[in-house]
Amino acid sequence: MDIDNKHIKEATAEKTLYENINNDNFLYLVLYKDFAEIKFDIIELVIVNNIDMLCNEFIKGNYSIKLYLNNRNLLYSKFIWKDKNLRKYNQKTEYGFLRCKKIKEIEIIQGVIW
């Protein structure tokens, strides 16, 4: 994986935690033996297939995140890979009971390069 060791926050036998704070964005990559967790602020994605490739794409910033909001309350988010071949790994996350409200704003966050 193409990541600088300066981003390692914690390394144990069970996991390796990488952290990057960039312009008030908190990015985490947690590698386990069988899966990986990607976190971008409150957005979380769990990867179980093609872990190395998807983690490299995350580190390169080849993704975007769409936030669907109602009065600054997050209704749901979509984590979208830029490569069309990887779009089958996109993930949508709903938050709480607010999903029945109407979307008033969509905010797009471009991927952050480590």
The 8 nearest C-alpha neighbors of each residue, nearest first, counted from 0:
[[1, 2, 55, 51, 54, 52, 58, 3],
 [2, 0, 55, 3, 58, 59, 54, 51],
 [3, 1, 0, 4, 58, 6, 113, 55],
 [2, 4, 5, 6, 1, 7, 113, 0],
 [5, 3, 6, 7, 2, 17, 8, 1],
 [4, 6, 3, 7, 8, 2, 17, 18],
 [7, 5, 17, 4, 18, 3, 8, 19],
 [8, 6, 17, 4, 5, 9, 16, 18],
 [7, 9, 17, 16, 18, 6, 10, 15],
 [10, 8, 16, 7, 15, 11, 17, 14],
 [9, 11, 15, 14, 16, 8, 12, 7],
 [12, 10, 13, 14, 15, 9, 16, 31],
 [11, 13, 14, 10, 15, 31, 32, 9],
 [14, 12, 11, 31, 32, 15, 10, 30],
 [15, 13, 31, 11, 30, 12, 10, 16],
 [14, 16, 10, 30, 29, 9, 11, 17],
 [15, 17, 29, 9, 8, 28, 7, 10],
 [18, 16, 7, 28, 6, 8, 27, 29],
 [17, 19, 27, 6, 26, 8, 7, 28],
 [18, 20, 26, 25, 6, 21, 27, 17],
 [21, 19, 25, 24, 26, 23, 22, 18],
 [20, 22, 24, 23, 19, 25, 111, 26],
 [23, 21, 24, 20, 25, 111, 19, 26],
 [24, 22, 21, 20, 25, 40, 26, 19],
 [25, 23, 21, 22, 20, 40, 26, 39],
 [24, 26, 20, 40, 39, 19, 23, 27],
 [27, 25, 39, 19, 38, 18, 20, 24],
 [28, 26, 18, 38, 17, 37, 29, 19],
 [27, 29, 37, 17, 36, 16, 30, 38],
 [28, 30, 16, 36, 35, 15, 17, 27],
 [31, 29, 35, 15, 14, 28, 16, 34],
 [30, 32, 14, 34, 33, 35, 13, 29],
 [31, 33, 34, 30, 13, 14, 35, 12],
 [34, 32, 31, 47, 35, 30, 50, 48],
 [35, 33, 47, 31, 46, 32, 30, 50],
 [36, 34, 30, 46, 29, 31, 45, 37],
 [37, 35, 45, 29, 44, 28, 46, 38],
 [36, 38, 28, 44, 43, 27, 45, 29],
 [37, 39, 43, 27, 42, 26, 40, 44],
 [38, 40, 26, 42, 25, 41, 43, 27],
 [39, 41, 25, 42, 24, 38, 26, 43],
 [42, 40, 39, 43, 38, 25, 26, 24],
 [43, 41, 39, 38, 40, 44, 76, 78],
 [44, 42, 38, 37, 41, 39, 45, 36],
 [43, 45, 37, 36, 38, 46, 42, 90],
 [46, 44, 36, 35, 37, 47, 43, 34],
 [47, 45, 35, 34, 48, 50, 36, 44],
 [46, 48, 34, 50, 45, 35, 33, 49],
 [49, 47, 50, 46, 34, 53, 88, 51],
 [50, 48, 52, 51, 53, 47, 46, 54],
 [49, 51, 53, 48, 52, 54, 46, 47],
 [52, 50, 54, 53, 49, 55, 0, 56],
 [51, 53, 55, 54, 49, 50, 56, 0],
 [54, 52, 56, 50, 55, 51, 49, 57],
 [53, 55, 57, 51, 56, 52, 50, 58],
 [54, 56, 58, 52, 57, 53, 51, 0],
 [55, 57, 53, 59, 61, 54, 58, 60],
 [58, 56, 54, 60, 55, 59, 61, 53],
 [57, 59, 55, 60, 113, 56, 112, 54],
 [60, 58, 112, 56, 57, 61, 55, 113],
 [59, 61, 110, 112, 111, 57, 58, 62],
 [62, 60, 56, 81, 59, 110, 57, 80],
 [63, 61, 80, 110, 81, 79, 60, 109],
 [62, 64, 109, 110, 79, 108, 78, 80],
 [63, 65, 78, 108, 77, 107, 79, 66],
 [66, 64, 107, 77, 76, 106, 108, 67],
 [65, 67, 76, 106, 105, 68, 75, 107],
 [66, 68, 105, 75, 74, 76, 73, 104],
 [69, 67, 73, 104, 72, 71, 74, 102],
 [68, 70, 103, 72, 102, 71, 104, 101],
 [69, 71, 72, 68, 103, 104, 73, 102],
 [72, 70, 69, 68, 73, 104, 103, 67],
 [73, 71, 69, 68, 70, 74, 97, 67],
 [72, 74, 68, 75, 67, 71, 69, 66],
 [75, 73, 98, 68, 94, 97, 67, 93],
 [76, 74, 93, 92, 67, 94, 73, 66],
 [75, 77, 66, 92, 65, 91, 67, 78],
 [76, 78, 91, 65, 64, 90, 79, 92],
 [77, 79, 64, 90, 89, 63, 91, 76],
 [80, 78, 89, 63, 62, 64, 77, 81],
 [79, 81, 62, 86, 82, 85, 61, 89],
 [82, 80, 62, 61, 83, 79, 63, 86],
 [81, 83, 85, 84, 80, 86, 61, 62],
 [82, 84, 86, 85, 81, 80, 87, 79],
 [83, 85, 82, 86, 87, 81, 80, 88],
 [86, 84, 83, 87, 82, 88, 80, 89],
 [87, 85, 88, 89, 83, 80, 84, 79],
 [86, 88, 85, 89, 84, 83, 90, 80],
 [89, 87, 86, 85, 90, 80, 79, 46],
 [90, 88, 79, 86, 78, 87, 80, 91],
 [89, 91, 78, 77, 88, 92, 79, 44],
 [90, 92, 77, 76, 78, 93, 89, 75],
 [91, 93, 76, 75, 77, 90, 94, 42],
 [94, 92, 75, 74, 76, 95, 91, 98],
 [93, 95, 74, 75, 92, 96, 97, 73],
 [96, 94, 97, 93, 98, 74, 75, 73],
 [95, 97, 98, 94, 99, 74, 93, 100],
 [96, 98, 99, 95, 74, 100, 94, 73],
 [97, 99, 74, 100, 96, 93, 94, 95],
 [98, 100, 97, 101, 96, 74, 102, 95],
 [101, 99, 98, 97, 102, 69, 74, 96],
 [102, 100, 103, 69, 99, 98, 68, 74],
 [101, 103, 69, 68, 104, 67, 100, 105],
 [102, 104, 69, 68, 101, 70, 105, 67],
 [103, 105, 68, 102, 67, 69, 106, 70],
 [106, 104, 67, 66, 68, 107, 65, 103],
 [105, 107, 66, 65, 104, 108, 67, 68],
 [108, 106, 65, 64, 66, 109, 105, 63],
 [109, 107, 64, 63, 65, 110, 106, 66],
 [108, 110, 63, 107, 111, 64, 62, 60],
 [111, 109, 60, 62, 63, 61, 112, 108],
 [110, 112, 60, 113, 109, 59, 58, 21],
 [113, 111, 60, 59, 58, 110, 57, 61],
 [112, 58, 111, 59, 19, 60, 2, 3]]
